[in-house]
Amino acid sequence: MSRRCLRSGTVFAAAMLVLSQPAHADEVLWPSEVRRVDPSSQDYERLPPRPPTASPNARPAGSFRIRGFFRVRDSVSFTYNKKNYRLAGADPVANSKICLDRQGRRWGCGIIARTTFEELLSSAKVFCLPVEEADDWTAVKCGSETLDIATEMIARGFAVVAKS
């Protein structure tokens, strides 16, 4: 009985293969050799190319990109090319600040804030625009086309809105 089922299953599978072959059965769907494709024989709809939203290196006049070494001091300030910069509109969370999570466990939110700020500044698409000069600090707005770093740091709880 088992031989009869095996034979009938084999015949059934072979019949399904024959029935599932396309009308142009002489052409293999996935050939093993390389074949050149003739684009003129393809009739595909082509969409027009999208215009670029902005040039890849576009940035506001007077702004600069952070390239090379920079040192993050806290969650909103950094040193670059021997100048001190601070995010405009944000006050820092102290590096030594310890926070409590929902379960009451302690974690170093000040260090995490500083590390997050460093990661955001390290992005290749970030530029900084000086807004205001002080004695030893320059207030800057840093970000990209889609991201404002000060707003992002405040939203994550790693900085607070500046009082003045």
C-alpha positions in Angstrom: 0.0 0.0 0.0 2.8 2.4 0.8 4.4 1.8 -2.6 1.2 2.5 -4.3 0.8 5.9 -2.4 4.4 6.7 -3.2 4.0 6.0 -6.9 0.8 7.9 -7.1 2.3 10.9 -5.2 5.3 10.9 -7.7 2.9 10.8 -10.7 0.8 13.6 -9.1 3.9 15.8 -8.5 5.2 15.2 -12.1 1.7 16.2 -13.4 1.7 19.4 -11.3 5.1 20.3 -12.7 3.9 19.8 -16.3 0.8 21.9 -15.6 2.7 24.7 -13.9 5.1 25.3 -16.8 4.6 28.6 -18.5 3.5 28.8 -22.1 7.1 29.6 -23.2 8.5 26.5 -21.4 11.7 26.6 -23.4 12.9 29.7 -21.5 14.2 28.9 -18.0 13.1 31.3 -15.3 16.4 31.2 -13.4 19.2 30.3 -15.8 22.6 29.3 -14.5 24.5 31.2 -17.2 24.8 35.0 -17.5 22.5 36.5 -20.1 22.6 40.1 -21.5 19.3 41.9 -21.1 18.0 44.0 -24.0 16.3 47.1 -22.4 14.6 47.9 -25.7 12.6 44.7 -25.5 11.3 45.6 -22.0 8.1 47.5 -21.8 8.2 48.9 -18.3 6.7 52.2 -17.1 9.5 54.6 -16.2 8.8 57.3 -13.6 10.5 60.6 -14.0 13.4 61.1 -11.6 12.6 63.1 -8.4 14.2 66.5 -8.2 16.7 66.7 -5.3 15.3 68.4 -2.2 18.6 70.1 -1.5 22.2 69.7 -2.5 24.0 67.2 -0.2 26.3 69.9 1.2 23.7 72.7 1.5 23.9 74.5 4.8 23.1 78.1 6.0 25.7 80.8 5.2 28.1 81.3 8.1 27.6 77.8 9.5 30.3 75.2 10.0 30.5 71.4 10.1 32.3 69.7 12.9 35.1 67.7 11.3 37.9 66.1 13.3 38.5 66.4 17.0 35.9 68.0 19.3 35.4 67.7 23.0 31.9 67.6 24.6 31.9 69.3 28.0 28.3 68.6 29.1 24.9 67.9 27.5 24.8 71.2 25.6 28.4 72.6 25.3 31.5 71.5 23.4 34.9 72.8 22.3 36.0 72.8 18.7 39.0 74.4 17.1 40.0 75.9 20.5 36.6 77.7 20.8 33.8 77.0 23.3 30.3 76.6 21.9 26.9 76.1 23.7 23.5 75.2 22.2 21.3 78.2 22.0 18.0 77.8 24.0 19.1 74.9 26.2 20.7 74.6 29.6 22.8 71.5 30.5 22.2 68.6 32.8 25.2 68.3 35.0 27.6 65.5 34.2 27.5 64.2 37.8 23.6 64.1 37.9 22.2 60.8 39.1 18.6 60.0 38.2 16.1 57.4 39.3 14.2 55.2 37.0 10.6 54.0 37.5 11.7 51.1 39.7 13.8 53.5 41.9 17.1 52.4 40.5 19.9 54.9 40.1 21.5 55.7 36.8 24.0 58.3 35.5 21.8 60.4 33.4 24.4 63.2 33.2 26.9 61.0 31.6 24.3 59.5 29.3 23.2 63.0 28.3 26.8 64.0 27.4 27.3 60.8 25.4 24.0 61.3 23.5 25.0 64.9 22.7 28.4 63.6 21.4 26.7 61.0 19.2 24.3 63.6 17.7 27.2 66.0 17.0 29.2 63.2 15.4 26.7 62.8 12.5 28.2 63.8 9.1 25.1 65.8 8.2 25.2 68.1 11.3 26.2 71.8 10.9 26.3 74.6 13.5 25.3 78.2 13.0 26.7 80.8 15.4 23.8 82.9 16.9 25.3 85.0 19.7 28.8 85.7 20.9 29.7 86.0 24.6 33.0 86.5 26.4 34.1 82.9 26.4 31.2 81.1 24.7 29.5 81.2 21.3 25.8 80.3 21.3 25.1 78.0 18.3 22.1 76.3 16.7 23.2 72.8 15.6 21.4 70.3 13.5 20.6 69.0 10.1 17.8 69.5 7.6 15.4 67.4 9.7 16.9 67.7 13.3 17.5 70.4 15.8 19.9 69.1 18.4 18.8 71.4 21.2 15.2 70.4 20.7 16.1 66.8 20.6 18.2 67.0 23.8 15.3 68.7 25.6 12.8 66.2 24.3 14.9 63.3 25.6 15.2 65.0 29.0 18.9 65.5 28.6 18.7 69.3 28.7 16.3 71.9 29.9 14.9 75.0 28.2 17.0 78.0 28.9 15.5 80.6 31.3 16.7 83.6 29.4 
